Amino acid sequence: MHRRCVFVPILLAGLLGWERAAPAADPTTADCLAASDASHKFRNQHKLRAQRGQLLICAAPNCPGDIRKECMTRVDEVNPQIPTVAFSARAASGTDLIDVKVTMDGEVLTERLGGTSLSVDPGEHSFTFETAGQNPVTKKLVVVQGQKDRQELITFGPEPQAETPRPVAIRPVTPPGPPVLSPAPASSPPEPGPVEPTRPAQGRRTLAITVGSVGLAGIVTGAIFGGMTFSAVSSVNNDCPTHTHCSQQAFSARSTGTTYGTISDVGFIAGAALLATGITLWFTAPREPAAVTGVQVVPGGLRMTGTF
């Protein structure tokens, strides 16, 4: 009975003390309003973690109902936007490290890596990683808003370099065998002999033959059309007994005969001129010296062969 009386006053004193301390930890209405205004400022500065902290203050149960309701709604909106990064550390030997202090822009995020993701603000940040016995490692990262559980591996110390094996000189051993005969050098192709230049006399005579042939063809053409002209004139004379009584066929034959006569004259004149030119070229071409290719003894003297 005595023990029960002592325990009851102690329990009552504890409850009264908790009731006195609890109101001191709860925000006032002014604190709720100030936290709501600060959350808007941190949102504009993209400081999402600080914004969430202020929203949790104005979402307390003793804040005014409308403010508490708005802040609770905004907490649910900002949580998915806060990016998280999961850091893992490793020594140069490949051993995983846990006792690593992580600092972001001078703010300590954690003193120990536990395999969980850390909440950070979006944007560019400079992260510093420190552990005992190793030089600090600094790494700059650009964190995207809303990105969750980004994996980043931090390696302390230089990576060990594999020892490069020294090359071993191996002397080739030639097995015994028959001697190898080197191929004979390929004979060079024979050089082409000198090209004999075209002799001017031969070219001029070729031109003479060509011009003369054309002239002869012109004379033959003139003779043919001359005969046709004579035939047409005879036809006109037979169909026109007088100059005033001629048939239509006679007039046509007269026109044809005039055309044939013109062609005949041109053929004779041009052919004769070209034939004369060819003959002139032939006889005026320079003569080539005689080339003796052989001498034979024949009865009664010598016989020379060659081109003259």
ABEGO torsion letter per residue (X at the ends): XAAAAAAAAAAAAAAAAAAAAAAAABBBAAAAAAAAAAAAAAAAAGBAAAAAAAAAAAABAABBAAAAAAAAAAAAAAAAABBBBBBBBBBAAGBBBABBBBBBGGBBABABBAGBBBBBBBEBBBBBBBBBGBBBBBBBBBBBBGBBGBBBBBBBEBBBBBBBBBBBBBBBBBBBBBBBBBBBBBBBBBBBBBBBBBBAAAAAAAAAAAAAAAAAAAAAAAAAAAAAAAAAAAAAAAABABAABBBAAAAAAAAAAAAAAAAAAAAAAAAAAAAAAAAAAAAABBBBBBBBABBBBBBGEBBBBEBX
